[in-house]
Amino acid sequence: MPGVAVATLIAEWTGLATGLWFARGAIVKAWTQARGFAQLFAREQIDRLVRLNGDILIRSVLLQGSFTTFIFLGAGQGM
């Protein structure tokens, strides 16, 4: 199914372009300041983001586990 691959490729690149378009203000602001892209990749800001995303990842995994458990227990009951 080459059409699916092409559609996926188009969707991924469109998503990247849209994300860059929405972030253009922050990118331009960081670029025009003296530090350039160093501000975008500041170590303390990335560390804070990783900690936040780690908490969200743990919450999401536990939530998915509870949904999966509920589905398996419900399926075991039968109709």
N, C-alpha and C positions, 0 to 999 in steps of 0.2 A: 504494500500500500504506500507508494511514494507520495501520494497526495497528503497523507497524514503527516509524514515527515516534513514536507514543505510547509504545511499549516503550522506545525509545532515550531519550526524554525522562524517563521514570520511572527508568531505570537511571542516567542522569547525575545526577539530583537525589538519588537514593538514595545514590550514591557520595559526593556532596558532604556529605550529612547524616552518613554513616558516618565520613568523614574528620574532620569537625568534632567528632563524638562522641569519636573516639579522641584528638583533640588538645585536648579540653576542659580537661584538667589544666594544660597549658602556657598555654592562653589565659586561664584563670581566674587562674593564678599571675601572669602578666604584667599582667593588668588590675588586680589588687589591689595591686600594687606601685606606688610613687610615679610611675614613668614611664609606666605603662599600656601602650598598644600600641607606644610608641616602642621598647621593648625587643624586641618581636617583629620590628621592622623596622630593627634596628641595622645601620648601614652595613657595619661590619667583619664581622659574621656573615653578611650577605648576600653580600659579596665572597668569603668563604671557601666558601660553598655554591656559588656560580657557578663558582669554580675547580674544585671537586670534580666538579660536574656536567659541566663542559667536558671534563675528562679521561675521564669515563665515556662521554660522547657520542662522543669520538674513538675510544675503544676499541670501542664498539658499531658505529660506521660501518665501521671496518676489519674487524671480525668479519663483519658482513653482506656486505661486499665479498668477503671470502674465500669465504664460503658460496656467493654468487652465481657467482663465478668457477668454483668446483668444480662447480656444477650445470651451467653452460654447457659446461664442458669435458667433463663426463660425457655430456651430451646430444649433443655433437658426435661422440662415439664410436659412437653408434648401438647397435642391439641385435644 
